Amino acid sequence: MRFRVPTGIHGLDELIDGGFEKGKAYLVTGETGTGKTIFSLQYLLHGISLGEPGVYATIDQNPEHIIEDAASLGWDLEELIDTEEFIFLDATPQMKAEDDMFNYNSFFSELNSYIKVLGGRRVVIDPIVPFAAKDQNYFHMRETIRKVIRLLEENDCTTLITTEIPPGSKSLSMLGVEELFVHGIIVLGLQKQTNTYTRTLLVRKMRGTKIDLTYQNYAIRSDEGIVITGPLIHE
C-alpha cells in the first residue's frame, strides 16, 4: 500500500491520488518567476502544521530574502525557525572559494544530521543545480544528484528538489539530469493568453499514480500560496 503525503498545494492532491508517495523525491521545475520557491515553502509549512519539521537547503538564495518573501505572503518563518520546526541549511559555506568547488561530504553530513536530530521528514533542496553544476562531467553530475536523492530516500524523507528551465527551452531541467532519479515531476509555467500571461501547472510524471496530462491554471494568493483554479482554457 502506498502511503501518501499531503502536499499543502490547494487542488493538487486531488490530481495525484492524495499526495506525494512517502519517502520519494519529486522535481519542481519551471522558468524563473513561476513560483518554485513558493511551492516548496508551502509544502514544508503544511508539514509543520501536521507536526512534521522541515529542512530547507539552499546555496543560491539568501535565507533572509526567502524569509522576507515568505512574510509578503503572510508566512512567518522566523517564529518557526526559533522553535526549530523550520530549519534553513545554508550550504554557501560549503563552497570553497579557492577552487570554486563544493564540499559534498560536509553538506551530506550536515543534512543527514538535521534529518536525524530533528526527525525532519520533509526536505527541500532549492535549487539542486549549484550542488552539481560546478563539475562539468556529466557522469559526476548524475552521481551527485543520485547520491543526494538516495540519502534522502534512505532516511524516509519525502523531498522536493527544484530546478530551472532555460527560457524558450523544451527541456525539463537546467542540466538535463535532474529528472532522471525522481519519482515525479511538476512543471510550473507561464502561457500567453491574448495580451497577458496565465500561470500553469502540469503533473508531467508521477510513478505509480494515474495522472491527467492536462494543464491546470493556478494563482498565488496571500496567506494561501499556490491555488489550482481549474484546467487551462485556451482563448
Helices and strands as residue ranges (DSSP letters): E 4-5, G 13-15, E 20-21, E 25-30, H 36-49, E 54-58, H 63-72, H 77-82, E 86-90, G 92-94, E 95-96, E 101-102, H 104-118, E 122-125, H 129-132, H 138-154, E 158-164, E 184-193, E 196-206, E 216-221, E 225-231
